[in-house]
Amino acid sequence: MSAAATPAAATGSSWFQRFLLPGFAFKAVVIGGGYATGRELAEFFLPSGPWGGLAAMLLAMLLWSIICAATFSLARVMGAFNYRSFFEGLLGRGWILFEVAYVLLVTLVLAVFGAAAGEIGASIFGWPPLAGTALLAASIALFVTFGNASVEGLFKYVSFLLYGVYALFMVFALSSFGDEIAARFAIPAPSDGWILGGLTYTGYNVIGAVVILPVIRHLTSQRDAVVSGLIAGPLAMAPAILFFVAMIAFYPGITDQTLPSDFMLRQLDMPLFHLLFQFMIFAALLESGAGSVHAINERVDAARRSRGGAPLGKRARAGIAAALLIGCMFLADRFGLVTLIASGYRFLSWVFLAVYVVPLLTVGLYRLVRSRKQQLQPAVQGNMT
């Protein structure tokens, strides 16, 4: 497909679908369990102190925007609206390297999501952990069964909930311990390692840009691709920055908290808001899990179509989702896979930088420039005649 061509679904696309939906979808994949609870923020950003942590977050946000814009643009040029097609076009036979790393990461994150959902159910309702895990798995399977429209609706409405809850949290945090936040920012603290922290966080989260390729079928031009990509970085990072600033009130002790969000909510002592925040985390787990599983469904669907097979039906989508979720959420930890993969979490980040980001910003950008020149040549030749 040429850069000028657009998928049929792009006809009649709304402003929201063209500019905001890709960013909401990217945020949905990125936020996950660690971001929503503050654990990842404590792991990757707090070690560099208040100002160093903010610098690392802004670096990651900038890189996300650049990579999303390049990814969306190249995907349109290649007509690749699932991650396998994209990497076949970018890496050739080397596409399998990304798939192996992605399957490992999905195994880890779905297992972590399942464990987090189990803890939420236990803490709010006193359920056994398996009940919360089963509820999340069933919810993910339900949404991905109905394909793109269902998953895109989830991204949209959960995003409104998430941004609203984080904004409320920031208001409550500033009113309750705003003085402590200002005091911690005023105290000199080491900012070493912020570049490494930003790069590492970028690496294993940036795969969201290719995981959500099914939603860019709504884009109508390369301008749409660039603008929506640049917007995606701030949309994904804004809630994290708000939460990080609030966390600074308890720096450096909060670094050791397993669930920083729960710790801070206890300090606020607002039971109803605590319940709302936990519900938001469950919704964030749902949209992140649905995004990851939906990407695999779309990859299988594209492979079937390329061989002349029928598109995936609802039953097949539900079956693939169930197999993935049971394998990852219920069995991975039992067989030690979570521990095995978690030990290589940072390693996977550098793998994604090597097999995705570096080729994208070299070979990919070269192809985009060449495609642009090829588009301009007929116009130049027409002006000369």
Buried (B, 14 or more C-beta within 10 A) or exposed (E): EEBEEBBEBBEEBEEEBBBBBBBBBBBBBBBBBBBBBBBBBBBBBBBBBBBBBBBBBBBBBBBBBBBBBBBBBBBBBBBBBBBBBBBBBBBEEEBEBBBEBBEBBBBBBBBBBBBBBBBBBBBBEEBEBBBBBBBBBEBBBBBBBEBBEBBBEBBBEBBEBBBEBBEBBBEBBBEBBBEBBEEBBEEEBEBEBBBBBBBBBBBBBBBBBBBBBBBBBBBBBBEBBBBBBBBBBBBBBBBBBBBBBBBBBBBBEBBEBEBBBBBBBEBBEBEEBBEBBBBBBBBBBBBBBBBBBBBBBBBBBBBBEEEEEEEBEEEBBBBBBBEBBBBBBBEBBEEEBBEEBEEBBBEBBBBBBEBBBEBBBEBBBEBBEEBBEEBEEEEEEEEEE
